[in-house]
Structures are given as structure tokens and as C-alpha cells.
Amino acid sequence: MSMHLHEGASFDYVVVGAGAAGSAVAARIAEKGGHSVALIEAGRDDPWIWLKIPLGIGIVLTGERAVRRYWTEPEPNLASRKVYWPRGRVLGGTSTINGMLWVRGDPAEYDRWADMGCTGWDFDSLLPRFRRMESCSLGSDTLRGRTGKTCVVEYSPRDPLSLAFFKACTEAGFAANDDYNGERYEGVGYLQLNTRRGLRHGVREAYLRSLGGNRNLTLLCDTTVESIAIENRRAASVRVRCNGVARTIACRREVILAAGAIDTPKILEHSGIGNPDRLQGMGIEPVHALRGVGEGLRDHLHTRLSFRCRSVVTLNDIMRSPARKVLFGLRYLFSRNGFLSSSTATVHALVRSAPGKARPDVKLQMHPLSSTDARNPDRWELDTFSGFGIGTFPLRPASTGSVHVASPDPREPPRIRPNYLDHPEDLACAIAAVRLARRVAAQPALAGLVDEEVRPGTDAQSDEEIAAFIRETGTTSYHPVGTCRMGVDAMAVVNPQLRVVGLEGLRVADASVFPTMPSSNTHAPSILVGEIAASLVNSR
Ligand SMILES: Cc1cc2nc3c(=O)[nH]c(=O)nc-3n(C[C@H](O)[C@H](O)[C@H](O)COP(=O)(O)OP(=O)(O)OC[C@H]3O[C@@H](n4cnc5c(N)ncnc54)[C@H](O)[C@@H]3O)c2cc1C
């Protein structure tokens, strides 16, 4: 499947980026047969054990081995802080380093996409595809997939903190939901994870490894695409850099960009595709005007409350006791469950911030650990006391930002401006979410475990005080989307068939095409985009 690159190589299809969406596109085209596919990935195929054991995410995210460490520009509404934005740079992309929470999303939001002109993206049309993606034993046969590529299981066993959080949510008035990927999205439920026998089951495992020695697919790792060459309004080849050497790979049918919401717009701009004024100002010759490239960025701003816990039931307790660590490790080895089989989140509640809201607009999430400073990966440390956190974020941020090249040199990182809290509704919703988390913590089922609220602490009561906490500590939930938005309006970068508007032989298939935030988490929707792109290509 892998090969070394030589000048003059050419393929029918060139897929850029072996992440969540790119791996799905490339695998499905190769599986169909009849065409050659090159899957080009900047990272390597890394057998590192911490990319397989779910809790390894803590180690992976603080290093650089499998991660590209992006930072945003100073954020005007977050006390001018730069926010750490890691992305997977490894075979499988961010799917190989993420939290593995399997969340399809809010059906009503997909219906909204269809109403915005994205024909075919309504939830009823997407449901068969979601089912085809997964293999799980949860929920009903008509709504869940039983034989798809990605294994999905529910977090288990039910540890005391997760049980208490779940019950407290119901005491606070939120409905219990035994399958948020099924009949209903709203409510409190145990998280579903894409793991298999306690190990990560991301796209690397589900789509690429399962292909075996498929001869249609050529995997080019450690190879970075710098730009696309457009000839007669058609994507003709990609310019890559491999081991410091520049090469060109020709493409006979289509280039499919799947480098993620940060790198896809960057590659387009380096190819001269974007806002001509911006490109000229950067010393890049405009080739095709598309003003939406790099605009429309959205992300979830995550605010986490921490509590000192009365019982020795947190991950903090396990990690600071060598004896407990050994027991914990042995238990995982034998049963393949428990905290090591998850990425630290165990239960979530998708709820309405106020009774008048038409659908859930806030997420609350139990983390059975607490840390000193979640903002900087070089300072992440667990608290020395028994602690847990409740993470919160508004589900459908209205604020939008941008990603644009910062230099004519493709090796330079782009400028990322999320523009968190630019829209007043987002701040109001984030404050309401913090208040809801406190309401849950005060319910009988959880209150008995809470010694004190450590962050922000009970002194922060007014909207202004809570807002100050959000601005000082809020960080990414790692879900950037929307920078090459799909649509039918003047700012759309791709049409509903994922073709770059005005050009031939070029599609975008990754989280950058989402018109809005579809879900509380973006992995399953990104694979979905890859699946859809492959069907569109395969039905040509
Ligand atoms: C820490 C973290 C935790 C997360 N947890 C969850 C979760 O629990 N559940 C969930 O639903 N979502 C989660 N997400 C988000 C989710 O994983 C992403 O939304 C999803 O992977 C995006 O898919 P993608 O295909 O758009 O991009 P990616 O998966 O990021 O793939 C892009 C690929 O392109 C490659 N690439 C980039 N530039 C180039 C180039 N120039 N040349 C060649 N290759 C290139 C990258 O190396 C990467 O492999 C998390 C994200 C992070 C960072």
C-alpha cells in the first residue's frame, strides 16, 4: 500500500490528508476498484502505543510526535490569550489523536443545512450513511448500524462519579437518554466511543488497515502538499514536499482536499484560490477568486468547572498512587474497560439553556479528573487533590472567525482567528451553561461527592464574574469547522456535491465544508463527509 515517491507519478484520484474524512474517501474509492488513488499524508504511520490506548490522549496532546501544535492569534474576547489548537499529524489524522466520542449530531441541524440549499444533506437522507459507517450493538436496528466499519461501544463500567453525574442530571430535570445517536439527541447519556476491545478504532484502523494490500491505493506518508496546480480551470496536479525535496504528482480525474479545517483553506490560498485582494497582499498570484476561502470558522469554546471530591474515586487519585496505578493497569489488561479505555469524558448531557429554547443548545460533560491549567499543554498537570470537572460549551456558536495564510511560504503556519464570543448570544449561552453545571453539581446525587467548587469558586456569582472566568480560562473543544463552507450563496466555497465552485476536478471533503456546527462533536460528521464524497466520485 505504501511507496516511495518519484517525479512524474500520476494517479486517477489524489486525496490530500489521511485524516477522518480523507481516509474514508480514499478507502471507499480504492475498494470500488477500477481507479488508482494516492492518499497523501503529512504525518507518518506511527505504531506508538499511546495512539492506541484511549487514555493515551493526555500524553499525545502534550507532545509533538503525532500532533501539529497550532496556536490561534491573541483572542480579543479571551483576555488576548492565544489558544492551543492541536491537530493530528499522523496516519488517521485527528481521528488518531482525538477523544473518540461518537456523536452523529443534531438531526435538526442537518435539516437546516438542507433548508440553506444543501440538497441531500437533510438527516433522513444521511441516516443510511451514518448506519453504514458504524458497527454497534446499541439502540434499535432501524436507527443504528450493525455491520459498518467503525466499532462503537458505550463507556463502561459505570464508575461512582459517572453514575452520580447521570443521576444528578435527571434530578436537575434533564431526561435520561439511552441512545443519543438514536431516536432522540437531547438528554443525558453515557458516552459512546469508537473503540474496539478497549483500543482506539479510528479511521486508521477502521478504513485503512481493513483494506489490507489493496493495489488501487498508494499511501504516501511524510509527504506534505503545498499547493494545487490549476490548468485551464482544472486541478491538474499537486505540488508536494517529501524529505525536503519538492515534487509534482499529476492527477487524471480529481484532487480531493481533506487536510482539515486549518490546512485545507491554507492549501487553497497557496494555490491562488481565495480572495484575490488578500492573496495579492500576501504575494500570492490569484488564480481563481473565491471570497469564502478561510472565512466562516467556528469552534466550541469549552469552559470547565473543577470540584474537590470527597471520595477517592477520581483519576487524580489513581494517577498519584503507584499501587492504584498498577491495579488500574491490570484491570484494563484483563477487562479492557474503565478509565484507560476512555479519553476522560464519560457521560454527557445535551440540554436547553432555557425552557424557551427550541432544541438543545448546551453540552455538559463529566470528566473524572481535574487539572491545574488546561490552557497550555506544557503546564497540564492533574490537581494534587481528588478532583473532577464538568465541561460545558454552547453547541451552536454564532461567532465566526477565519484561517488565512500568513506568508507566501507554505511551510509557515496560517493565522487562526476563531473570534470566540464575538456574538453576544455565545457569551450568554456560555454563562447559562456554567450555571447549569452548578445546578447539576448541587443535586442530591452529586452534592454528596462535592467538597467544594474550586474553579471558578463560589465567589463568582454575577454574570460579569462568570464571564471573566470564561474569558480567562475558556479553551477549545477541538472542533474547528466551516472554513470552506458548502452552500449555494456567494461565500460558498463548495457546492452540495463538494466541488470547489468554478473549477473542475477539485473537491473538498473534510470538516471545513460544514455550513454550521452540526453536532456536539465533529469526528463522525467528518467521516460522513468522506463517505459522501466517495459516493459522489464512485457514481461518476
Ligand atoms: C484533541 C482532540 C480531541 C477530539 N475529540 C473528539 C471526540 O472525542 N469526538 C469527536 O467527534 N471529535 C473529536 N475531535 C474532533 C475530530 O477528531 C475532528 O473534527 C476530525 O478528525 C476532523 O476530520 P478532518 O478529516 O476534517 O481532519 P483531520 O482528521 O484533522 O485530518 C486532516 C489530515 O490532513 C493531514 N494534512 C494536513 N495538511 C496536510 C498537507 N499540507 N499535506 C498532506 N497532509 C496534510 C493531517 O496530517 C491530517 O492527517 C477532537 C479533536 C482533537 C484535536
The ligand as an SDF file (V2000), in Angstrom:
LIG
                    3D

 53 58  0  0  0  0  0  0  0  0999 V2000
   -7.6600   16.5800   20.9620 C   0  0  0  0  0  0  0  0  0  0  0  0
   -8.8710   16.3740   20.1270 C   0  0  0  0  0  0  0  0  0  0  0  0
   -9.9230   15.6260   20.6290 C   0  0  0  0  0  0  0  0  0  0  0  0
  -11.0620   15.4420   19.8550 C   0  0  0  0  0  0  0  0  0  0  0  0
  -12.0320   14.6250   20.3320 N   0  0  0  0  0  0  0  0  0  0  0  0
  -13.1050   14.3550   19.5680 C   0  0  0  0  0  0  0  0  0  0  0  0
  -14.0740   13.4270   20.0160 C   0  0  0  0  0  0  0  0  0  0  0  0
  -13.9400   12.8130   21.0720 O   0  0  0  0  0  0  0  0  0  0  0  0
  -15.1630   13.2090   19.2360 N   0  0  0  0  0  0  0  0  0  0  0  0
  -15.3490   13.8840   18.0740 C   0  0  0  0  0  0  0  0  0  0  0  0
  -16.3840   13.6830   17.4370 O   0  0  0  0  0  0  0  0  0  0  0  0
  -14.4240   14.7570   17.6080 N   0  0  0  0  0  0  0  0  0  0  0  0
  -13.2930   14.9680   18.3060 C   0  0  0  0  0  0  0  0  0  0  0  0
  -12.3260   15.7940   17.8340 N   0  0  0  0  0  0  0  0  0  0  0  0
  -12.5090   16.4150   16.5060 C   0  0  0  0  0  0  0  0  0  0  0  0
  -12.3850   15.4370   15.3270 C   0  0  0  0  0  0  0  0  0  0  0  0
  -11.3790   14.4870   15.5460 O   0  0  0  0  0  0  0  0  0  0  0  0
  -12.1240   16.2360   14.0520 C   0  0  0  0  0  0  0  0  0  0  0  0
  -13.2200   17.1240   13.8530 O   0  0  0  0  0  0  0  0  0  0  0  0
  -11.9840   15.3860   12.8040 C   0  0  0  0  0  0  0  0  0  0  0  0
  -10.9240   14.4800   12.9230 O   0  0  0  0  0  0  0  0  0  0  0  0
  -11.7510   16.2840   11.5930 C   0  0  0  0  0  0  0  0  0  0  0  0
  -11.5570   15.4840   10.4750 O   0  0  0  0  0  0  0  0  0  0  0  0
  -10.8960   16.0410    9.1590 P   0  0  0  0  0  0  0  0  0  0  0  0
  -10.9000   14.9370    8.1710 O   0  0  0  0  0  0  0  0  0  0  0  0
  -11.5610   17.3230    8.7980 O   0  0  0  0  0  0  0  0  0  0  0  0
   -9.4170   16.4560    9.5540 O   0  0  0  0  0  0  0  0  0  0  0  0
   -8.1920   15.5920   10.2740 P   0  0  0  0  0  0  0  0  0  0  0  0
   -8.7750   14.3910   10.8840 O   0  0  0  0  0  0  0  0  0  0  0  0
   -7.5330   16.5980   11.0830 O   0  0  0  0  0  0  0  0  0  0  0  0
   -7.3480   15.1610    9.0140 O   0  0  0  0  0  0  0  0  0  0  0  0
   -6.5530   16.0390    8.2700 C   0  0  0  0  0  0  0  0  0  0  0  0
   -5.3200   15.2660    7.8030 C   0  0  0  0  0  0  0  0  0  0  0  0
   -4.6480   16.0150    6.8010 O   0  0  0  0  0  0  0  0  0  0  0  0
   -3.2480   15.9710    7.0220 C   0  0  0  0  0  0  0  0  0  0  0  0
   -2.6730   17.1550    6.4200 N   0  0  0  0  0  0  0  0  0  0  0  0
   -2.8190   18.4450    6.8120 C   0  0  0  0  0  0  0  0  0  0  0  0
   -2.1550   19.2590    5.9590 N   0  0  0  0  0  0  0  0  0  0  0  0
   -1.5940   18.4620    5.0220 C   0  0  0  0  0  0  0  0  0  0  0  0
   -0.7960   18.7340    3.8770 C   0  0  0  0  0  0  0  0  0  0  0  0
   -0.4800   20.0050    3.5490 N   0  0  0  0  0  0  0  0  0  0  0  0
   -0.3570   17.6900    3.1390 N   0  0  0  0  0  0  0  0  0  0  0  0
   -0.7020   16.3910    3.4650 C   0  0  0  0  0  0  0  0  0  0  0  0
   -1.4550   16.0990    4.5440 N   0  0  0  0  0  0  0  0  0  0  0  0
   -1.9150   17.1290    5.3000 C   0  0  0  0  0  0  0  0  0  0  0  0
   -3.1300   15.9580    8.5500 C   0  0  0  0  0  0  0  0  0  0  0  0
   -1.8560   15.4820    8.9640 O   0  0  0  0  0  0  0  0  0  0  0  0
   -4.2990   15.0370    8.9060 C   0  0  0  0  0  0  0  0  0  0  0  0
   -3.8890   13.6880    8.8740 O   0  0  0  0  0  0  0  0  0  0  0  0
  -11.1610   16.0220   18.5610 C   0  0  0  0  0  0  0  0  0  0  0  0
  -10.1020   16.7630   18.0620 C   0  0  0  0  0  0  0  0  0  0  0  0
   -8.9510   16.9330   18.8290 C   0  0  0  0  0  0  0  0  0  0  0  0
   -7.8060   17.7330   18.2720 C   0  0  0  0  0  0  0  0  0  0  0  0
  1  2  1  0
  2  3  1  0
  2 52  2  0
  3  4  2  0
  4  5  1  0
  4 50  1  0
  5  6  2  0
  6  7  1  0
  6 13  1  0
  7  8  2  0
  7  9  1  0
  9 10  1  0
 10 11  2  0
 10 12  1  0
 12 13  2  0
 13 14  1  0
 14 15  1  0
 14 50  1  0
 15 16  1  0
 16 17  1  0
 16 18  1  0
 18 19  1  0
 18 20  1  0
 20 21  1  0
 20 22  1  0
 22 23  1  0
 23 24  1  0
 24 25  2  0
 24 26  1  0
 24 27  1  0
 27 28  1  0
 28 29  2  0
 28 30  1  0
 28 31  1  0
 31 32  1  0
 32 33  1  0
 33 34  1  0
 33 48  1  0
 34 35  1  0
 35 36  1  0
 35 46  1  0
 36 37  1  0
 36 45  1  0
 37 38  2  0
 38 39  1  0
 39 40  1  0
 39 45  2  0
 40 41  1  0
 40 42  2  0
 42 43  1  0
 43 44  2  0
 44 45  1  0
 46 47  1  0
 46 48  1  0
 48 49  1  0
 50 51  2  0
 51 52  1  0
 52 53  1  0
M  END
$$$$
